[in-house]
Amino acid sequence: MSREVDVAVIGAGAAGLAAARTLQTNGVSHVLLEARPRAGGRAWTDTETFPGVPFDRGCHWLHSASINPLRAIADELGFAYKRKNSWAERALFRGSREVGADGVAEYGAAVERALDAVHAAGNDGRDIAAADVIDRTDPWHPLVAHLFSLITSGTPAEVSTLDSVRYRQTDEDFPVEAGFGALIAAHARGIAIELSTPVTHVDWSGKGVLVATGRGTIRARAAIVAASTSVLASGGIGFTPGLPDRHAEAIEACRLGCAEKIAFHLDAPLEGMKPGSFLSFMDEDGGALTPLNCYVNPFGRPLLLAHTGGTTGRELHMAGEAAAIAYGLEVLTKCLGSGIRKRIKGAAATSWVADPFIQGAYSFARPGKADLRLHLAEPIGDRVFLAGEAVSPDFYSTAHGAHLTGIAAAEKAMAVARSN
């Protein structure tokens, strides 16, 4: 079946949803196509795995809350969030030994030194690997590098200092009580979405755009492609003609890295830990276990979310859910003793890296290629526009960055539709 609309939107994550809502508000005919049987993309609150205990498999924080447009949407929809989050509230372990407040302060100082070095290089215009300026002789370096991988989804050797310094933040990271994914899902209500409809090809060789799906072809005046850079780089959606070199190079330079979660549902909140605090682990010198950072007792719930990332995280989660859970449990046992095993009522692990519709966590630019990210916002043939977190020059890796690029892409697509 073939049909015509003004704008075809591909992908119903935060970017695609924002684009569709903008088009809807302005009375522009459109279709929103989503390969999955659900909307939200990397924003997904799981309410089924642990009944009564929701957890975000993907997006979790309202980053830079005071300038985050999704915070205003949360307020409008009545979604509560924690207005202050301290990264310093944590239990810190070197192997099975908890190091105490002095160790936490030392680790925090090591993190600040590393980030300051990365930002100093970026501010100087140096587009080099973060590993080139982070002190690898620091005794806390393994855990610092692990945290860096959670922030960027790449290892220090993979991430550009110039790209890193362009990220804009206010150090306000607010978790959403009902779940960030639940917020995005609520914001999507009233938007018509064609689920379970993967797009296989976009033909922009003619005057308009032809979008091929398993349910037929859609003819549009313009198209918004809100798929991840890793999906585009792997050929998950074909293009005729092929993507321009500038876009193809930028997509390859800004592929997604790895940031995953291992969730443990406990019989009760972990004692001695404040709601929303952290447990961090680094093995003894020569120890075989890689570092781990855990978010504990969110909103007082009996939940522990272990965060993995970078190259080691990718290897772990590609090995399967059982392997990830076993690793997380091994670390927790070393920190908290064997009794923790009896307290676990259920466990689950994400695997965004193996998800065919995402293929990773969020984007980062490779060393020497930071400026290529800027090409992603350029139009393709004046009628195809990319959207998503990777397209944002300063809010990449975030849902609100994706949201803003969706609105921007919709405004460009509307101008095309109205000019024809």
Order of alpha helices (4+ residues) and beta strands (2+ residues): beta-alpha-beta-beta-beta-beta-alpha-beta-beta-alpha-alpha-alpha-beta-alpha-beta-beta-beta-alpha-beta-alpha-beta-beta-beta-beta-alpha-alpha-alpha-beta-beta-alpha
